[in-house]
Amino acid sequence: MKPEEFARRVVELFEKRQSVFQNKVNVEDWVPQSFNALGKACFLFYVTKLDYAIKSQLLYEGALKLIAVNPKFFLPSTILGLTETELTEYLATYIRPRYINEAVFRYKANSQKLTEQYEGDPQRIFNDSDATKVLKRIWEFRGFGPKTGNLFFRAMVTTFGIMYSNIDKVLPPVDMHDVRIAKLLGYVTNDDMSERNVQRVKELWNKACLDAGVNWLTFDKALWLLGSVGRPETKEDIDRLLLL
């Protein structure tokens, strides 16, 4: 199966919600619908930056438990109003990130930057017609690198329906699941998470989506489900999950 054929099939099944793609557990699916636009944007801003070294579903479940206790927790004014001890206790109790001190530092530093440069509203980061400029703004925040930063970009664009003419210039976020799938399908020779190999896989998926004529935002959500929920270990597993 050529990469573009794979991309087309994955998106097709995702849109039909068939096989493993019926699971609605992407980060966008966890955004509280009762929140206003600012609340939704802040929820994504604070949750996605911790989407590393922790199982995503546990992270999102913990975030919902936290806002059940404190609905205004994911707002920069709330974060800045907490002492480091209070913030540590909230995160350790409900979200349980592996690196708690780093998580606390990110929350404090990024809340200050968001307040000073964007009036405390993550939506303002996206006020530009150039998707690549928006991504660079995101990367300026601590903890928002090529994976979490691009994940936040995808989540905001899909949640709010933001349009950019050059969105294909933004490469999809790639994690270990994406790299492993590329290796199982023979698109790359190894599944190590070196910078070079991750970049190779990003470019692979980007080109596959362009050649297939599918939206990489949708493909990326579907690919995450295929890897993290389906957890294929062989090419035959992938074929089964793709109903081939």
C-alpha positions in Angstrom: 0.0 0.0 0.0 1.4 3.4 -1.0 1.6 6.1 1.7 -1.2 8.1 0.0 -3.4 5.1 -0.2 -2.9 4.4 3.5 -3.7 8.1 4.3 -6.8 8.0 2.2 -8.0 4.7 3.8 -7.3 5.9 7.4 -9.2 9.2 6.8 -12.1 7.3 5.2 -12.5 5.0 8.1 -12.1 7.8 10.6 -14.9 9.9 9.0 -17.2 6.8 8.9 -16.2 6.0 12.5 -15.5 2.4 11.7 -13.1 -0.1 13.4 -10.8 1.5 16.0 -11.8 5.0 14.7 -15.1 4.9 16.4 -13.3 5.8 19.7 -13.6 9.5 20.3 -10.6 10.1 22.5 -8.6 12.7 20.7 -7.8 15.8 22.7 -10.5 17.8 20.8 -13.1 15.3 22.1 -12.3 16.2 25.7 -12.9 19.9 25.5 -15.8 20.8 27.8 -18.7 21.9 25.6 -20.1 24.0 28.4 -17.1 26.3 28.3 -17.1 29.5 26.3 -14.5 30.1 23.6 -11.9 31.4 26.0 -12.4 28.5 28.4 -12.0 26.0 25.5 -8.9 27.6 24.2 -7.3 27.8 27.7 -8.2 24.1 28.4 -6.3 23.1 25.2 -3.4 25.4 26.0 -2.8 24.0 29.4 -3.6 20.3 28.8 -1.7 19.7 25.5 1.6 21.1 27.0 1.6 18.2 29.4 0.9 15.6 26.7 4.3 13.9 27.0 5.6 11.2 29.2 2.0 10.4 30.3 -0.8 8.4 28.8 -3.0 10.9 27.0 -6.3 9.5 28.1 -5.2 9.6 31.8 -4.1 13.2 31.2 -7.5 14.2 29.7 -9.5 12.3 32.3 -7.5 14.0 35.1 -8.1 17.4 33.5 -11.9 16.9 33.6 -11.8 15.8 37.2 -9.8 18.9 38.0 -12.3 21.3 36.4 -15.1 19.5 38.2 -13.5 20.7 41.4 -12.3 24.0 40.1 -14.1 25.1 36.8 -11.8 28.1 36.4 -8.6 26.3 37.0 -7.4 26.4 33.4 -7.3 30.2 33.2 -4.0 32.2 33.4 -5.5 34.4 36.1 -6.2 31.3 38.2 -2.7 29.8 37.6 -1.0 33.0 38.5 -3.1 33.4 41.6 -2.0 30.1 43.0 1.2 29.6 45.0 3.6 27.0 43.6 2.6 24.7 46.5 -1.1 25.0 45.6 -0.5 24.5 41.9 1.7 21.5 42.6 -1.0 19.9 44.8 -3.6 20.4 42.1 -1.5 18.9 39.3 -0.2 16.0 41.5 -3.6 15.1 42.6 -5.6 15.2 39.4 -3.2 15.1 36.4 -0.1 13.5 37.8 2.5 14.5 35.3 5.8 12.6 35.5 7.8 15.7 35.9 5.8 17.7 38.3 8.3 20.5 38.9 8.6 21.1 35.2 4.8 21.1 34.8 4.5 23.7 37.5 7.2 25.9 36.0 5.6 25.6 32.5 2.2 26.6 33.9 3.5 29.7 35.7 5.9 30.9 33.0 3.5 30.4 30.2 0.6 32.0 32.1 2.7 35.1 32.5 3.7 35.2 28.9 0.2 34.5 27.7 -1.1 37.4 29.9 1.6 39.9 28.9 1.6 39.2 25.1 -1.9 37.9 24.3 -4.1 39.3 27.0 -4.5 35.9 28.6 -6.3 34.5 25.5 -4.7 31.6 23.5 -6.9 32.5 20.6 -4.9 35.6 20.0 -1.9 33.5 19.2 -3.7 32.4 16.1 -4.5 36.0 14.8 -2.4 35.8 11.7 -3.0 34.7 8.1 0.3 32.7 8.0 0.1 29.3 9.7 3.9 29.0 10.0 4.1 32.3 11.9 1.4 31.1 14.3 3.3 27.9 14.9 6.5 29.8 15.7 4.6 31.8 18.2 3.4 28.6 19.9 7.0 27.3 20.0 8.0 30.3 22.0 6.1 29.0 25.0 7.9 26.6 27.3 7.1 22.9 26.6 5.5 23.6 23.2 8.0 21.9 20.8 7.4 20.1 17.5 5.1 17.5 19.1 3.1 19.3 21.8 3.2 22.6 20.0 1.9 21.1 16.7 -0.7 19.1 18.7 -1.9 22.3 20.3 -2.0 23.9 16.8 -4.1 21.1 15.4 -6.4 21.0 18.4 -7.1 24.8 18.2 -7.6 24.8 14.4 -10.0 21.9 14.4 -11.9 23.0 17.5 -12.4 26.6 16.3 -12.5 26.0 12.5 -9.5 28.3 11.9 -8.6 28.5 8.2 -5.1 29.1 6.8 -4.2 29.0 3.1 -0.7 27.6 3.8 -1.7 25.1 6.5 0.1 22.3 4.6 3.3 24.1 5.5 2.8 23.0 9.1 4.0 19.4 9.6 1.9 17.0 11.7 3.0 16.2 15.3 4.7 12.8 15.3 5.0 10.4 18.3 6.2 6.9 18.8 3.0 5.4 17.5 3.3 7.2 14.2 6.9 6.2 13.7 6.2 2.6 14.6 3.3 2.4 12.0 5.6 3.9 9.3 8.1 1.2 10.1 5.6 -1.6 10.1 4.4 -0.5 6.7 7.9 -0.3 5.3 7.9 3.5 4.7 11.0 4.0 6.9 13.7 1.5 7.8 13.6 1.9 11.6 11.4 3.1 14.4 13.8 5.1 16.5 12.8 8.5 17.8 15.9 10.3 16.6 15.3 13.9 15.3 16.2 12.8 11.8 13.8 9.9 11.7 11.0 11.8 13.3 11.5 14.6 10.7 11.5 11.9 8.0 8.1 10.6 9.2 6.6 14.0 9.5 7.5 14.7 5.9 6.3 11.3 4.8 2.8 11.9 6.3 2.6 15.4 5.0 3.3 14.3 1.5 1.0 11.3 1.8 -1.9 13.6 2.7 -1.1 16.0 -0.1 -0.9 13.2 -2.6 -4.1 11.7 -1.3 -6.0 15.0 -1.2 -6.9 14.6 2.4 -6.8 17.0 5.3 -3.7 16.3 7.5 -5.5 17.5 10.6 -8.1 14.7 10.2 -5.4 12.2 9.2 -3.4 13.0 12.3 -6.3 12.5 14.6 -7.0 9.1 12.9 -3.4 8.0 13.0 -3.2 8.7 16.7 -6.2 6.4 17.2 -4.8 3.7 15.0 -1.5 3.7 17.0 -2.5 4.4 20.6 -5.9 2.6 20.7 -5.3 -0.1 18.0 -1.7 -0.6 19.0 -0.7 -2.7 16.0 2.5 -4.8 16.3 2.6 -6.2 12.7 1.6 -5.1 9.3 -1.2 -7.7 9.5 -2.5 -5.9 12.6 -2.7 -2.7 10.5 -4.5 -4.5 7.7 -7.0 -5.9 10.2 -7.6 -2.5 11.8 -8.1 -1.0 8.3 -10.6 -3.7 7.5 -8.5 -4.9 4.5 
